[in-house]
Amino acid sequence: MKFNCHTVGLTYGLFLLLCVTTSAQQTHRKNEINFLDRSFSQALTSAKGQHKVVFVDAYAVWCVPCKDLKLKTFKNSQVASYFNNNFINISIDVEKGEGEKFAELFDVSSYPTLLFIDENGNLIKKAEGFIDVTSILTLAKNIK
């Protein structure tokens, strides 16, 4: 997008508002788990390169406890900081596409299911159902 004196004069307020909005969105992302837009196999490749564990949020779109987990637990700043620093985080809808195969491979039959998987694809720990901030931090810290 090109700016010239005329455009800047007419859109200065809008430009300033967009800058503030962008900055606020970037700050907000630091306060929630950063789920990467990657397939499970891509997450494993990243995990091998970084020597990290893969954290998987296995969910279904209709699942109310899954939504609560995303809105409450995953947006806690302590949870976000720990998970973003220590894990490769992905979220998989286990009722469509690759998610169905993932669910079969790791025996996901209730939602949400949280899985910690080592860089070689081996399951370390699996937790089912809604989990609060204190419990998820305790669980995660026992993985490392």
C-alpha positions as CSV (number, residue, x, y, z in Angstrom):
1,M,0.0,0.0,0.0
2,K,1.4,3.4,-1.0
3,F,1.0,6.5,1.1
4,N,1.3,10.0,-0.2
5,C,0.7,13.3,1.5
6,H,-2.9,13.4,0.4
7,T,-3.7,9.9,1.5
8,V,-2.0,10.3,4.8
9,G,-3.9,13.5,5.5
10,L,-7.2,11.8,4.8
11,T,-6.5,8.5,6.6
12,Y,-4.2,9.6,9.4
13,G,-6.8,8.8,12.1
14,L,-7.6,5.4,10.6
15,F,-3.9,4.6,10.2
16,L,-3.3,5.5,13.8
17,L,-6.2,3.3,14.9
18,L,-5.0,0.4,12.9
19,C,-1.6,0.6,14.5
20,V,-3.1,0.6,18.0
21,T,-5.3,-2.3,17.1
22,T,-2.4,-4.3,15.7
23,S,-0.3,-3.7,18.7
24,A,-3.1,-4.8,21.0
25,Q,-3.6,-8.0,19.0
26,Q,0.1,-8.8,19.3
27,T,0.0,-8.3,23.1
28,H,-3.1,-10.5,23.3
29,R,-1.4,-13.4,21.5
30,K,1.3,-13.4,24.2
31,N,-1.4,-14.2,26.7
32,E,-2.7,-17.4,25.1
33,I,-1.2,-20.6,23.9
34,N,0.2,-20.1,20.4
35,F,-1.2,-23.0,18.4
36,L,0.7,-23.4,15.2
37,D,-1.1,-24.0,12.0
38,R,0.7,-27.3,11.2
39,S,-0.1,-30.9,10.7
40,F,0.9,-33.4,13.3
41,S,3.8,-34.7,11.1
42,Q,5.0,-31.1,10.6
43,A,4.8,-30.5,14.4
44,L,6.9,-33.6,15.0
45,T,9.5,-32.3,12.5
46,S,9.6,-29.0,14.4
47,A,9.8,-30.9,17.7
48,K,12.8,-32.9,16.5
49,G,14.6,-29.8,15.4
50,Q,14.0,-28.0,18.7
51,H,14.1,-31.0,21.0
52,K,10.7,-30.2,22.4
53,V,7.5,-32.2,23.2
54,V,4.4,-31.7,21.1
55,F,1.3,-30.6,22.9
56,V,-1.9,-31.5,21.1
57,D,-5.3,-30.1,21.9
58,A,-7.7,-32.8,20.4
59,Y,-11.1,-31.3,20.1
60,A,-14.5,-31.4,18.4
61,V,-16.2,-28.1,17.2
62,W,-19.4,-28.9,19.0
63,C,-17.7,-29.7,22.3
64,V,-18.6,-27.2,25.1
65,P,-15.8,-28.2,27.5
66,C,-13.3,-27.8,24.5
67,K,-14.6,-24.2,24.0
68,D,-14.3,-23.5,27.7
69,L,-10.7,-24.8,27.7
70,K,-9.8,-22.5,24.8
71,L,-11.5,-19.5,26.5
72,K,-10.3,-20.0,30.0
73,T,-7.3,-22.2,30.5
74,F,-5.4,-21.6,27.2
75,K,-5.7,-17.8,27.6
76,N,-4.1,-17.7,31.1
77,S,-0.8,-15.8,30.9
78,Q,1.1,-18.4,33.0
79,V,-0.2,-21.3,31.0
80,A,0.6,-19.5,27.7
81,S,4.1,-18.6,28.8
82,Y,5.0,-22.1,29.9
83,F,3.5,-23.8,26.9
84,N,4.8,-21.4,24.3
85,N,8.3,-21.7,25.8
86,N,8.4,-25.5,26.3
87,F,6.2,-27.2,23.7
88,I,5.3,-27.3,20.0
89,N,1.5,-26.6,20.3
90,I,-1.1,-27.7,17.8
91,S,-4.8,-28.0,17.9
92,I,-6.6,-30.8,15.9
93,D,-10.3,-31.2,15.1
94,V,-10.4,-35.0,15.5
95,E,-13.7,-35.3,13.6
96,K,-12.4,-34.3,10.2
97,G,-9.5,-34.8,7.8
98,E,-6.1,-35.8,9.4
99,G,-7.8,-35.4,12.8
100,E,-9.7,-38.6,12.3
101,K,-6.5,-40.6,11.7
102,F,-4.9,-38.9,14.7
103,A,-7.8,-39.8,16.9
104,E,-7.6,-43.4,15.9
105,L,-3.8,-43.5,16.3
106,F,-3.9,-42.1,19.9
107,D,-7.3,-43.6,20.9
108,V,-9.0,-40.3,21.4
109,S,-12.6,-41.0,22.3
110,S,-13.7,-38.1,24.5
111,Y,-13.3,-34.4,24.2
112,P,-11.2,-32.5,24.9
113,T,-8.2,-34.7,25.0
114,L,-4.8,-33.2,25.7
115,L,-1.8,-35.2,24.6
116,F,1.9,-34.7,25.2
117,I,3.9,-36.6,22.5
118,D,7.7,-36.8,22.3
119,E,9.7,-35.8,19.2
120,N,9.6,-39.5,17.9
121,G,5.8,-39.6,18.0
122,N,5.5,-41.6,21.3
123,L,2.7,-40.7,23.7
124,I,4.0,-39.4,27.0
125,K,0.8,-38.4,28.7
126,K,-2.9,-38.1,27.9
127,A,-5.5,-36.1,29.9
128,E,-9.2,-36.1,29.1
129,G,-11.8,-33.5,29.8
130,F,-11.7,-29.8,30.9
131,I,-8.7,-29.0,33.0
132,D,-8.1,-25.8,35.0
133,V,-5.1,-23.5,35.1
134,T,-3.4,-25.1,38.2
135,S,-4.0,-28.6,37.0
136,I,-2.7,-28.1,33.5
137,L,0.5,-26.3,34.8
138,T,1.1,-29.2,37.2
139,L,0.6,-31.7,34.4
140,A,2.9,-29.8,31.9
141,K,5.7,-29.3,34.5
142,N,5.7,-33.0,35.2
143,I,6.4,-33.7,31.4
144,K,9.7,-31.9,31.4
